């Protein structure tokens, strides 16, 4: 009885670990102060400045979204079959032959591949057996099981492109349409490299839908074919705020005069 209690407590602890892992693999939140309001007219970041920051642009496009269901599992004596019980609403997403990743909670490198081999209803829960592709060479009483589910095609962007600002989600969009010259704003014609050198990066609020493991669905705010900043968005955001703050300071000084 005592060993059963210890096992249950261990599984509960591992479930908490699983929640933490899910948060770590989800959107890479970059919390911003909510009182700093954004106005696209307050300032933009030019491509020449952006190129100095090493940016990565990704096109908004339909993507197959995956969500990973994480839970605690045990392994059989032979080291070949993982077993877990799932009671959350996510159990409805489970199907035979779905891919599974598994690893001991204290492992830093070992990740085992498996497939769901059996599903069995147990009251309001679902018992899952997943067969490993090969024998586990690390012996551990408990494993973290990640069940990979395909959720369908959605208009989406990489989750890392999204900047969390209070209740709002912001992305930086590459405009690439006009260049500011001594004679005013003019359309830029030429190759893609020239456009990138002449373009600007502006913040835009979006409304997201399903949050996948790597990509997040965009409900409103972006169109297919537009480009958003992923790697480097933090620097773009900081530079945008700095320029906006300077403009506000100069404007206030002008009004005082």
Secondary structure, 3 states (H helix, E strand, C coil): CHHHHHHHHHHHHHHHHHHHHHHHHCCCCCCECCCCCCCHHHCCEEHHHHHCCCCCEEECEEEEEEEEEEEEEEECCCCCEEEEEECCHHHHHCCCCCEEEEECCCCCCCCEEEEEEEEEEECCEEEEEEEECCCCCCCCCCEEEEEEEEEEEEEEEEHHHCEEECCEEEEEEECCCEEEECCEEEECCCCHHHHHHHCEEEEEEEEEEEECCCEEEEEECCCCCCEEECCCHHHHHHHHHHHHHHHHHHHHHHHHC
